[in-house]
Amino acid sequence: MNKRFFVVLSVLVIASMALAACGGGGGGASSTLKIVSSLPMTGSSLTQTQTIVNAMQLRLEQVESKACGGKYTIEYEAWDDASAALGQWDPAIETENANKAAADASIIAYLGTFNSGAAKLSIPILNQAGPLTMISPANTNPGLTKADKDLPGVTDSYYPTGSRSYSRVVAADDIQGKVAANFVKSLGATTVYILDDQQLYGKGVADVFEATAAEIGLTVVGHEGIDPKAADYKALMTKISTSNDGGAPDAIYVGMVVDSNASQLLKDKVAIMGDNETVKFVGPDGIQTQAFIDGAGADVAAGVYASVAGVPFSELPAAGKKFVTDYEAKYGPLTEPYSVYGYETMSVALRAIEDVCAAGGDPTDRAAINSAVFAIKNFDGALGTWSFDANGDTSLTDMSFYQVQGGAYVAVGTFK
């Protein structure tokens, strides 16, 4: 063989091998697309987040982890953003997760977070990484997407590129807090004491509740933040028991997640002020989990009310009811309402990938995926038919209330 020809042939073979290793055609793109979630998989929230992860995995299995006619394989990893030391989401770990995702070019979607305070840290990091689209199944703090007139510039500061890259499939607390205040008044309460866990989510929903209470004539006798690490809250509950002209308020509203010692708070409230019919105990979706009931005890938790965005499983559309059936066939009985939001979040990511491919684009391009997410309109999903607005918020605004009955949460009504 001619030496010159051999050299040329060798170069061509090496070049073709390198091209194949990079994925060949499609602009050198990899045939594997990676999606990660960042949720607290340590602590009491695990009862909620495990069902979210299960639902995401179920959705992927339904498409056999393939996209765009089988051209791409989708890999999914569930990351933990909590620590045993804190017993809930950890700012250091969430920041580490976001930076790790930003640096891994194979990741095209970041599904999370569960806690609004965690999202506040991740959004700016991911926004400057493509942007890498972030889709949350659970964040409800309004300020993540909607500017607050009292905090000018805060929401915009989360998006240093000037473009939005964060969306959520759940209604925000400007809806949840307002509905909650009206619901408490509908229970016959005229006075309420508000507590929060001093986190972005908990204080945020509590503040909306307080503002709405003032508008509708529900008297707030006090509002304070608690220490989630306190051994007990007997002194606090003793103070509250005489806060209403020497007596107890009609209701206590708590803005918090279950990890913030919510079960202990309830136990001490019942010990000092009696059951939840005597002084009503109401909270947001952060306490609507079986772990809260189990931590306090079924008898102590009886009568507690908690709200969750959306409708109960029994009122979901056909696609949502099929999700519940499929989930229970694989994982067993389902009670955690955020599971369907995990399913919908993964469905949104898959829809964005398919839309990019259908338009002749490259689904490894983070910016293209992000644009496709924000372009989603009239999406027929497990939650119903809905759209994202320019801020990344869902058009769905239903809010349901549940009451603890017989050791479990039972739906008692849905409100707009």
C-alpha positions as a LaTeX table, in Angstrom:
\begin{tabular}{lrrr}
\hline
Residue & $x$ (\AA) & $y$ (\AA) & $z$ (\AA) \\
\hline
Met1 & 0.00 & 0.00 & 0.00 \\
Asn2 & 1.26 & 3.49 & $-0.88$ \\
Lys3 & 2.53 & 5.12 & 2.27 \\
Arg4 & 0.85 & 8.45 & 1.46 \\
Phe5 & $-2.49$ & 6.70 & 0.80 \\
Phe6 & $-2.17$ & 4.78 & 4.09 \\
Val7 & $-1.63$ & 7.99 & 6.06 \\
Val8 & $-4.64$ & 9.68 & 4.43 \\
Leu9 & $-6.81$ & 6.61 & 5.03 \\
Ser10 & $-5.73$ & 6.43 & 8.67 \\
Val11 & $-6.64$ & 10.09 & 9.22 \\
Leu12 & $-10.06$ & 9.53 & 7.66 \\
Val13 & $-10.75$ & 6.49 & 9.86 \\
Ile14 & $-9.69$ & 8.33 & 13.02 \\
Ala15 & $-11.82$ & 11.33 & 12.07 \\
Ser16 & $-14.87$ & 9.17 & 11.41 \\
Met17 & $-14.42$ & 7.41 & 14.76 \\
Ala18 & $-14.22$ & 10.76 & 16.55 \\
Leu19 & $-17.34$ & 11.96 & 14.77 \\
Ala20 & $-19.21$ & 8.83 & 15.76 \\
Ala21 & $-18.13$ & 9.26 & 19.36 \\
Cys22 & $-19.60$ & 12.75 & 19.31 \\
Gly23 & $-22.94$ & 11.51 & 18.01 \\
Gly24 & $-22.38$ & 11.82 & 14.29 \\
Gly25 & $-24.85$ & 14.05 & 12.46 \\
Gly26 & $-27.20$ & 16.47 & 14.18 \\
Gly27 & $-24.45$ & 19.05 & 14.59 \\
Gly28 & $-22.27$ & 16.76 & 16.71 \\
Ala29 & $-25.01$ & 16.41 & 19.33 \\
Ser30 & $-25.11$ & 13.51 & 21.81 \\
Ser31 & $-27.87$ & 10.95 & 21.41 \\
Thr32 & $-28.44$ & 11.04 & 25.19 \\
Leu33 & $-30.44$ & 13.78 & 26.90 \\
Lys34 & $-30.16$ & 14.09 & 30.65 \\
Ile35 & $-32.83$ & 15.38 & 33.03 \\
Val36 & $-32.25$ & 15.82 & 36.76 \\
Ser37 & $-34.51$ & 16.69 & 39.66 \\
Ser38 & $-33.42$ & 18.48 & 42.82 \\
Leu39 & $-35.75$ & 17.77 & 45.74 \\
Pro40 & $-35.40$ & 17.08 & 49.49 \\
Met41 & $-35.04$ & 13.29 & 49.70 \\
Thr42 & $-33.97$ & 13.48 & 53.34 \\
Gly43 & $-36.31$ & 14.57 & 56.13 \\
Ser44 & $-40.07$ & 14.58 & 56.61 \\
Ser45 & $-40.77$ & 15.93 & 53.12 \\
Leu46 & $-39.69$ & 12.57 & 51.72 \\
Thr47 & $-43.26$ & 11.32 & 51.99 \\
Gln48 & $-44.14$ & 13.94 & 49.38 \\
Thr49 & $-40.98$ & 14.05 & 47.29 \\
Gln50 & $-40.62$ & 10.29 & 46.87 \\
Thr51 & $-44.00$ & 10.21 & 45.15 \\
Ile52 & $-42.89$ & 13.09 & 42.91 \\
Val53 & $-39.77$ & 11.17 & 41.87 \\
Asn54 & $-41.79$ & 7.99 & 41.38 \\
Ala55 & $-44.21$ & 9.88 & 39.15 \\
Met56 & $-41.38$ & 11.35 & 37.09 \\
Gln57 & $-39.88$ & 7.90 & 36.60 \\
Leu58 & $-43.28$ & 6.50 & 35.66 \\
Arg59 & $-43.74$ & 9.15 & 32.99 \\
Leu60 & $-40.35$ & 8.35 & 31.49 \\
Glu61 & $-41.08$ & 4.64 & 31.48 \\
Gln62 & $-44.27$ & 5.32 & 29.53 \\
Val63 & $-42.18$ & 6.68 & 26.65 \\
Glu64 & $-39.51$ & 3.99 & 27.19 \\
Ser65 & $-37.00$ & 6.77 & 27.98 \\
Lys66 & $-36.95$ & 7.71 & 24.31 \\
Ala67 & $-37.65$ & 10.95 & 22.46 \\
Cys68 & $-37.95$ & 12.23 & 18.91 \\
Gly69 & $-38.86$ & 8.94 & 17.28 \\
Gly70 & $-36.27$ & 7.00 & 19.26 \\
Lys71 & $-33.38$ & 9.17 & 18.13 \\
Tyr72 & $-32.59$ & 10.23 & 21.68 \\
Thr73 & $-32.36$ & 8.30 & 24.94 \\
Ile74 & $-33.36$ & 10.17 & 28.09 \\
Glu75 & $-31.50$ & 9.61 & 31.34 \\
Tyr76 & $-32.99$ & 10.80 & 34.61 \\
Glu77 & $-31.29$ & 11.29 & 37.97 \\
Ala78 & $-33.03$ & 12.26 & 41.21 \\
Trp79 & $-30.76$ & 14.51 & 43.28 \\
Asp80 & $-31.21$ & 15.24 & 46.97 \\
Asp81 & $-30.98$ & 18.88 & 48.04 \\
Ala82 & $-31.49$ & 18.15 & 51.76 \\
Ser83 & $-29.06$ & 17.22 & 54.51 \\
Ala84 & $-29.37$ & 15.07 & 57.60 \\
Ala85 & $-27.88$ & 17.93 & 59.61 \\
Leu86 & $-30.76$ & 20.28 & 58.79 \\
Gly87 & $-33.42$ & 17.61 & 58.34 \\
Gln88 & $-34.72$ & 19.48 & 55.30 \\
Trp89 & $-33.46$ & 21.28 & 52.19 \\
Asp90 & $-29.97$ & 22.69 & 52.64 \\
Pro91 & $-28.91$ & 25.94 & 50.91 \\
Ala92 & $-25.35$ & 24.66 & 50.43 \\
Ile93 & $-26.49$ & 21.44 & 48.78 \\
Glu94 & $-29.06$ & 23.11 & 46.55 \\
Thr95 & $-26.44$ & 25.61 & 45.38 \\
Glu96 & $-24.03$ & 22.75 & 44.73 \\
Asn97 & $-26.69$ & 20.88 & 42.74 \\
Ala98 & $-27.43$ & 23.92 & 40.59 \\
Asn99 & $-23.75$ & 24.53 & 39.85 \\
Lys100 & $-23.22$ & 20.85 & 39.03 \\
Ala101 & $-26.13$ & 20.88 & 36.61 \\
Ala102 & $-24.98$ & 24.12 & 35.01 \\
Ala103 & $-21.55$ & 22.60 & 34.36 \\
Asp104 & $-22.87$ & 19.36 & 32.82 \\
Ala105 & $-23.67$ & 20.12 & 29.18 \\
Ser106 & $-25.64$ & 16.88 & 28.81 \\
Ile107 & $-28.34$ & 18.15 & 31.21 \\
Ile108 & $-31.16$ & 19.87 & 29.34 \\
Ala109 & $-33.77$ & 20.26 & 32.11 \\
Tyr110 & $-33.64$ & 20.78 & 35.89 \\
Leu111 & $-36.86$ & 19.68 & 37.60 \\
Gly112 & $-37.31$ & 21.36 & 40.95 \\
Thr113 & $-37.19$ & 22.65 & 43.44 \\
Phe114 & $-39.64$ & 21.63 & 46.17 \\
Asn115 & $-38.92$ & 24.56 & 48.48 \\
Ser116 & $-39.24$ & 28.13 & 47.24 \\
Gly117 & $-36.17$ & 29.22 & 49.19 \\
Ala118 & $-34.13$ & 26.66 & 47.28 \\
Ala119 & $-35.44$ & 27.95 & 43.96 \\
Lys120 & $-34.33$ & 31.46 & 44.89 \\
Leu121 & $-30.75$ & 30.17 & 44.96 \\
Ser122 & $-30.87$ & 27.99 & 41.85 \\
Ile123 & $-32.72$ & 30.18 & 39.39 \\
Pro124 & $-29.89$ & 32.74 & 38.88 \\
Ile125 & $-27.28$ & 30.00 & 38.48 \\
Leu126 & $-29.24$ & 28.07 & 35.88 \\
Asn127 & $-30.38$ & 31.26 & 34.16 \\
Gln128 & $-26.75$ & 31.98 & 33.25 \\
Ala129 & $-26.11$ & 28.45 & 31.99 \\
Gly130 & $-27.75$ & 28.43 & 28.59 \\
Pro131 & $-30.21$ & 29.11 & 30.13 \\
Leu132 & $-30.89$ & 25.67 & 31.61 \\
Thr133 & $-34.66$ & 25.49 & 31.97 \\
Met134 & $-35.99$ & 24.90 & 35.47 \\
Ile135 & $-39.49$ & 23.47 & 35.96 \\
Ser136 & $-40.90$ & 23.16 & 39.46 \\
Pro137 & $-43.63$ & 20.79 & 40.60 \\
Ala138 & $-44.07$ & 22.51 & 43.95 \\
Asn139 & $-42.68$ & 26.06 & 44.42 \\
Thr140 & $-45.44$ & 28.48 & 45.32 \\
Asn141 & $-43.78$ & 31.72 & 46.46 \\
Pro142 & $-45.20$ & 34.43 & 44.14 \\
Gly143 & $-42.00$ & 36.48 & 44.03 \\
Leu144 & $-40.14$ & 33.80 & 42.09 \\
Thr145 & $-42.07$ & 34.85 & 38.98 \\
Lys146 & $-44.19$ & 37.89 & 39.85 \\
Ala147 & $-42.76$ & 41.26 & 40.83 \\
Asp148 & $-43.81$ & 42.53 & 44.26 \\
Lys149 & $-44.53$ & 46.26 & 44.34 \\
Asp150 & $-43.13$ & 46.38 & 47.87 \\
Leu151 & $-39.88$ & 44.64 & 46.81 \\
Pro152 & $-38.92$ & 46.33 & 43.55 \\
Gly153 & $-36.26$ & 44.55 & 41.51 \\
Val154 & $-36.16$ & 41.37 & 43.59 \\
Thr155 & $-37.87$ & 39.10 & 41.06 \\
Asp156 & $-35.82$ & 40.50 & 38.17 \\
Ser157 & $-32.63$ & 39.84 & 40.14 \\
Tyr158 & $-33.28$ & 36.11 & 39.86 \\
Tyr159 & $-32.87$ & 36.37 & 36.08 \\
Pro160 & $-29.49$ & 38.06 & 35.44 \\
Thr161 & $-29.64$ & 37.39 & 31.67 \\
Gly162 & $-32.91$ & 39.28 & 31.41 \\
Ser163 & $-34.70$ & 36.21 & 30.01 \\
Arg164 & $-37.02$ & 33.97 & 31.98 \\
Ser165 & $-35.92$ & 30.36 & 32.49 \\
Tyr166 & $-38.05$ & 29.18 & 35.43 \\
Ser167 & $-41.59$ & 27.82 & 35.26 \\
Arg168 & $-43.92$ & 25.94 & 37.58 \\
Val169 & $-46.96$ & 23.72 & 37.10 \\
Val170 & $-48.52$ & 24.64 & 40.45 \\
Ala171 & $-50.47$ & 27.79 & 41.38 \\
Ala172 & $-48.62$ & 30.34 & 43.52 \\
Asp173 & $-49.30$ & 31.52 & 47.06 \\
Asp174 & $-50.87$ & 34.80 & 46.02 \\
Ile175 & $-53.77$ & 32.47 & 45.23 \\
Gln176 & $-53.28$ & 29.94 & 48.06 \\
Gly177 & $-52.97$ & 32.51 & 50.83 \\
Lys178 & $-56.00$ & 34.46 & 49.63 \\
Val179 & $-58.19$ & 31.39 & 49.34 \\
Ala180 & $-57.02$ & 30.19 & 52.76 \\
Ala181 & $-58.06$ & 33.40 & 54.52 \\
Asn182 & $-61.49$ & 33.25 & 52.95 \\
Phe183 & $-61.78$ & 29.58 & 53.86 \\
Val184 & $-60.94$ & 30.25 & 57.52 \\
Lys185 & $-63.59$ & 32.95 & 57.62 \\
Ser186 & $-66.08$ & 30.54 & 56.05 \\
Leu187 & $-65.49$ & 28.18 & 59.00 \\
Gly188 & $-67.00$ & 30.84 & 61.25 \\
Ala189 & $-63.74$ & 32.23 & 62.59 \\
Thr190 & $-63.54$ & 35.95 & 63.31 \\
Thr191 & $-60.06$ & 35.96 & 64.90 \\
Val192 & $-56.85$ & 34.21 & 63.89 \\
Tyr193 & $-53.24$ & 33.97 & 65.05 \\
Ile194 & $-50.65$ & 33.50 & 62.30 \\
Leu195 & $-47.37$ & 31.59 & 62.63 \\
Asp196 & $-44.69$ & 30.97 & 60.02 \\
Asp197 & $-41.37$ & 29.12 & 59.82 \\
Gln198 & $-39.47$ & 32.22 & 58.58 \\
Gln199 & $-38.69$ & 30.60 & 55.24 \\
Leu200 & $-39.45$ & 32.18 & 51.87 \\
Tyr201 & $-42.39$ & 29.86 & 51.29 \\
Gly202 & $-43.83$ & 29.81 & 54.80 \\
Lys203 & $-43.58$ & 33.52 & 55.50 \\
Gly204 & $-44.72$ & 34.31 & 51.97 \\
Val205 & $-48.00$ & 32.42 & 52.19 \\
Ala206 & $-48.56$ & 33.69 & 55.76 \\
Asp207 & $-48.11$ & 37.29 & 54.62 \\
Val208 & $-50.64$ & 36.85 & 51.80 \\
Phe209 & $-53.05$ & 35.30 & 54.30 \\
Glu210 & $-52.60$ & 38.27 & 56.65 \\
Ala211 & $-53.12$ & 40.85 & 53.91 \\
Thr212 & $-56.29$ & 39.11 & 52.75 \\
Ala213 & $-57.58$ & 38.79 & 56.31 \\
Ala214 & $-57.41$ & 42.58 & 56.64 \\
Glu215 & $-59.42$ & 42.96 & 53.44 \\
Ile216 & $-62.22$ & 40.59 & 54.46 \\
Gly217 & $-62.61$ & 41.58 & 58.11 \\
Leu218 & $-60.85$ & 38.60 & 59.69 \\
Thr219 & $-59.03$ & 39.94 & 62.75 \\
Val220 & $-55.38$ & 38.94 & 63.09 \\
Val221 & $-54.47$ & 38.97 & 66.77 \\
Gly222 & $-50.81$ & 38.19 & 66.16 \\
His223 & $-48.26$ & 37.06 & 63.60 \\
Glu224 & $-44.81$ & 35.77 & 64.43 \\
Gly225 & $-42.11$ & 33.44 & 63.19 \\
Ile226 & $-41.22$ & 30.26 & 65.04 \\
Asp227 & $-37.91$ & 28.51 & 65.62 \\
Pro228 & $-38.17$ & 25.21 & 63.70 \\
Lys229 & $-35.47$ & 23.71 & 65.93 \\
Ala230 & $-37.25$ & 24.42 & 69.22 \\
Ala231 & $-37.77$ & 21.44 & 71.54 \\
Asp232 & $-41.40$ & 22.43 & 72.08 \\
Tyr233 & $-43.85$ & 25.31 & 71.68 \\
Lys234 & $-45.79$ & 25.16 & 74.95 \\
Ala235 & $-44.78$ & 28.66 & 76.01 \\
Leu236 & $-45.81$ & 30.03 & 72.62 \\
Met237 & $-49.15$ & 28.24 & 72.72 \\
Thr238 & $-49.76$ & 29.44 & 76.26 \\
Lys239 & $-49.24$ & 33.01 & 75.07 \\
Ile240 & $-51.55$ & 32.50 & 72.10 \\
Ser241 & $-54.22$ & 30.96 & 74.36 \\
Thr242 & $-54.80$ & 34.39 & 75.95 \\
Ser243 & $-54.00$ & 36.59 & 72.92 \\
Asn244 & $-57.63$ & 37.28 & 72.03 \\
Asp245 & $-58.73$ & 39.60 & 74.85 \\
Gly246 & $-57.73$ & 37.01 & 77.41 \\
Gly247 & $-58.97$ & 34.02 & 75.43 \\
Ala248 & $-57.84$ & 31.91 & 72.51 \\
Pro249 & $-58.32$ & 32.95 & 68.88 \\
Asp250 & $-60.86$ & 31.08 & 66.79 \\
Ala251 & $-58.12$ & 29.72 & 64.53 \\
Ile252 & $-54.39$ & 29.41 & 64.05 \\
Tyr253 & $-52.95$ & 29.62 & 60.53 \\
Val254 & $-49.45$ & 28.24 & 60.00 \\
Gly255 & $-47.25$ & 29.02 & 57.00 \\
Met256 & $-44.68$ & 26.23 & 57.04 \\
Val257 & $-43.43$ & 22.92 & 55.72 \\
Val258 & $-43.69$ & 19.69 & 57.67 \\
Asp259 & $-39.89$ & 19.64 & 58.16 \\
Ser260 & $-40.13$ & 22.82 & 60.25 \\
Asn261 & $-41.36$ & 20.91 & 63.31 \\
Ala262 & $-44.98$ & 21.27 & 62.27 \\
Ser263 & $-46.12$ & 18.10 & 64.07 \\
Gln264 & $-44.64$ & 19.25 & 67.38 \\
Leu265 & $-46.27$ & 22.65 & 66.95 \\
Leu266 & $-49.65$ & 20.99 & 66.54 \\
Lys267 & $-49.14$ & 18.66 & 69.52 \\
Asp268 & $-48.41$ & 21.60 & 71.79 \\
Lys269 & $-51.32$ & 23.59 & 70.41 \\
Val270 & $-53.73$ & 20.76 & 71.21 \\
Ala271 & $-52.18$ & 20.23 & 74.64 \\
Ile272 & $-52.68$ & 23.89 & 75.59 \\
Met273 & $-55.81$ & 24.95 & 73.68 \\
Gly274 & $-57.70$ & 21.76 & 72.97 \\
Asp275 & $-58.68$ & 19.93 & 69.80 \\
Asn276 & $-58.89$ & 21.38 & 66.31 \\
Glu277 & $-62.60$ & 22.02 & 66.53 \\
Thr278 & $-62.17$ & 24.17 & 69.63 \\
Val279 & $-59.38$ & 26.20 & 68.03 \\
Lys280 & $-59.06$ & 25.47 & 64.33 \\
Phe281 & $-55.62$ & 24.66 & 62.92 \\
Val282 & $-55.17$ & 25.48 & 59.24 \\
Gly283 & $-52.15$ & 25.42 & 56.97 \\
Pro284 & $-50.96$ & 25.32 & 53.36 \\
Asp285 & $-49.69$ & 22.46 & 51.21 \\
Gly286 & $-46.47$ & 22.27 & 53.22 \\
Ile287 & $-48.32$ & 20.32 & 55.93 \\
Gln288 & $-50.61$ & 18.37 & 53.61 \\
Thr289 & $-48.68$ & 15.15 & 53.90 \\
Gln290 & $-49.11$ & 11.91 & 55.82 \\
Ala291 & $-45.83$ & 12.57 & 57.64 \\
Phe292 & $-47.47$ & 15.52 & 59.41 \\
Ile293 & $-50.34$ & 13.34 & 60.66 \\
Asp294 & $-48.04$ & 10.50 & 61.66 \\
Gly295 & $-45.72$ & 12.87 & 63.51 \\
Ala296 & $-48.51$ & 14.41 & 65.58 \\
Gly297 & $-50.66$ & 11.30 & 65.92 \\
Ala298 & $-53.99$ & 10.69 & 64.23 \\
Asp299 & $-56.05$ & 11.76 & 67.25 \\
Val300 & $-54.11$ & 15.00 & 67.72 \\
Ala301 & $-54.24$ & 15.82 & 63.99 \\
Ala302 & $-57.97$ & 15.13 & 63.66 \\
Gly303 & $-59.79$ & 18.15 & 62.27 \\
Val304 & $-56.73$ & 19.95 & 60.84 \\
Tyr305 & $-57.29$ & 21.65 & 57.48 \\
Ala306 & $-54.68$ & 22.08 & 54.74 \\
Ser307 & $-54.85$ & 23.46 & 51.21 \\
Val308 & $-53.26$ & 22.19 & 48.01 \\
Ala309 & $-53.33$ & 23.66 & 44.52 \\
Gly310 & $-55.52$ & 21.84 & 42.01 \\
Val311 & $-58.35$ & 19.39 & 42.45 \\
Pro312 & $-58.51$ & 16.06 & 44.36 \\
Phe313 & $-57.53$ & 12.89 & 42.50 \\
Ser314 & $-61.20$ & 11.98 & 42.10 \\
Glu315 & $-61.83$ & 15.17 & 40.12 \\
Leu316 & $-58.81$ & 14.99 & 37.79 \\
Pro317 & $-59.47$ & 14.67 & 34.06 \\
Ala318 & $-59.16$ & 11.29 & 32.33 \\
Ala319 & $-55.38$ & 11.63 & 31.88 \\
Gly320 & $-54.98$ & 12.43 & 35.56 \\
Lys321 & $-57.11$ & 9.49 & 36.68 \\
Lys322 & $-55.07$ & 7.22 & 34.42 \\
Phe323 & $-51.93$ & 8.52 & 36.10 \\
Val324 & $-53.33$ & 7.56 & 39.52 \\
Thr325 & $-54.27$ & 4.08 & 38.24 \\
Asp326 & $-50.85$ & 3.53 & 36.66 \\
Tyr327 & $-49.03$ & 4.87 & 39.71 \\
Glu328 & $-50.90$ & 2.66 & 42.14 \\
Ala329 & $-50.37$ & $-0.39$ & 39.94 \\
Lys330 & $-46.62$ & 0.16 & 40.19 \\
Tyr331 & $-46.06$ & 1.74 & 43.60 \\
Gly332 & $-49.17$ & 1.03 & 45.69 \\
Pro333 & $-51.84$ & 3.32 & 47.21 \\
Leu334 & $-51.34$ & 7.02 & 46.50 \\
Thr335 & $-52.31$ & 9.77 & 48.94 \\
Glu336 & $-49.75$ & 12.52 & 48.34 \\
Pro337 & $-51.26$ & 15.21 & 46.06 \\
Tyr338 & $-47.94$ & 16.51 & 44.72 \\
Ser339 & $-47.28$ & 13.25 & 42.91 \\
Val340 & $-49.37$ & 14.31 & 39.92 \\
Tyr341 & $-47.39$ & 17.57 & 39.75 \\
Gly342 & $-44.20$ & 15.54 & 39.44 \\
Tyr343 & $-45.79$ & 13.60 & 36.60 \\
Glu344 & $-46.87$ & 16.81 & 34.88 \\
Thr345 & $-43.44$ & 18.38 & 35.31 \\
Met346 & $-41.77$ & 15.50 & 33.49 \\
Ser347 & $-44.49$ & 15.63 & 30.84 \\
Val348 & $-43.66$ & 19.29 & 30.22 \\
Ala349 & $-39.96$ & 18.48 & 29.79 \\
Leu350 & $-40.80$ & 15.67 & 27.34 \\
Arg351 & $-43.18$ & 17.92 & 25.41 \\
Ala352 & $-40.47$ & 20.58 & 25.07 \\
Ile353 & $-38.01$ & 18.03 & 23.71 \\
Glu354 & $-40.53$ & 16.73 & 21.16 \\
Asp355 & $-41.49$ & 20.25 & 20.09 \\
Val356 & $-37.85$ & 21.19 & 19.47 \\
Cys357 & $-37.35$ & 18.06 & 17.37 \\
Ala358 & $-40.58$ & 18.63 & 15.44 \\
Ala359 & $-39.35$ & 22.11 & 14.52 \\
Gly360 & $-36.08$ & 20.68 & 13.21 \\
Gly361 & $-34.11$ & 21.96 & 16.18 \\
Asp362 & $-31.47$ & 20.42 & 18.40 \\
Pro363 & $-32.83$ & 19.16 & 21.77 \\
Thr364 & $-29.34$ & 19.28 & 23.27 \\
Asp365 & $-29.55$ & 23.07 & 22.92 \\
Arg366 & $-30.60$ & 24.34 & 26.35 \\
Ala367 & $-31.91$ & 27.64 & 25.01 \\
Ala368 & $-34.12$ & 25.82 & 22.51 \\
Ile369 & $-35.60$ & 23.61 & 25.24 \\
Asn370 & $-36.24$ & 26.62 & 27.46 \\
Ser371 & $-38.00$ & 28.49 & 24.65 \\
Ala372 & $-40.12$ & 25.42 & 23.93 \\
Val373 & $-41.20$ & 25.23 & 27.59 \\
Phe374 & $-42.36$ & 28.84 & 27.60 \\
Ala375 & $-44.18$ & 28.32 & 24.31 \\
Ile376 & $-46.45$ & 25.64 & 25.79 \\
Lys377 & $-50.11$ & 26.57 & 25.40 \\
Asn378 & $-53.31$ & 24.55 & 25.82 \\
Phe379 & $-51.35$ & 21.60 & 27.17 \\
Asp380 & $-53.57$ & 18.56 & 27.69 \\
Gly381 & $-52.01$ & 16.95 & 30.71 \\
Ala382 & $-52.83$ & 15.05 & 33.85 \\
Leu383 & $-53.89$ & 18.30 & 35.54 \\
Gly384 & $-56.21$ & 19.34 & 32.72 \\
Thr385 & $-55.78$ & 21.78 & 29.85 \\
Trp386 & $-53.55$ & 24.70 & 30.74 \\
Ser387 & $-50.89$ & 27.14 & 29.50 \\
Phe388 & $-47.77$ & 28.90 & 30.76 \\
Asp389 & $-47.84$ & 32.69 & 30.80 \\
Ala390 & $-44.84$ & 34.90 & 30.02 \\
Asn391 & $-43.67$ & 34.65 & 33.65 \\
Gly392 & $-43.72$ & 30.85 & 33.65 \\
Asp393 & $-46.88$ & 30.53 & 35.74 \\
Thr394 & $-49.67$ & 28.08 & 35.03 \\
Ser395 & $-53.14$ & 29.21 & 34.03 \\
Leu396 & $-54.69$ & 26.75 & 36.53 \\
Thr397 & $-55.87$ & 28.44 & 39.75 \\
Asp398 & $-58.06$ & 25.88 & 41.53 \\
Met399 & $-57.31$ & 25.33 & 45.22 \\
Ser400 & $-58.61$ & 22.41 & 47.29 \\
Phe401 & $-58.92$ & 22.01 & 51.04 \\
Tyr402 & $-58.46$ & 18.75 & 52.92 \\
Gln403 & $-59.29$ & 17.82 & 56.50 \\
Val404 & $-57.70$ & 15.12 & 58.64 \\
Gln405 & $-60.33$ & 12.47 & 59.25 \\
Gly406 & $-59.58$ & 9.00 & 60.56 \\
Gly407 & $-55.82$ & 9.48 & 60.30 \\
Ala408 & $-55.76$ & 10.69 & 56.70 \\
Tyr409 & $-56.44$ & 13.84 & 54.69 \\
Val410 & $-59.87$ & 13.85 & 53.04 \\
Ala411 & $-60.92$ & 16.40 & 50.42 \\
Val412 & $-63.66$ & 18.74 & 51.64 \\
Gly413 & $-63.94$ & 21.28 & 48.83 \\
Thr414 & $-62.37$ & 23.06 & 45.86 \\
Phe415 & $-62.29$ & 26.83 & 45.54 \\
Lys416 & $-61.29$ & 29.41 & 42.93 \\
\hline
\end{tabular}
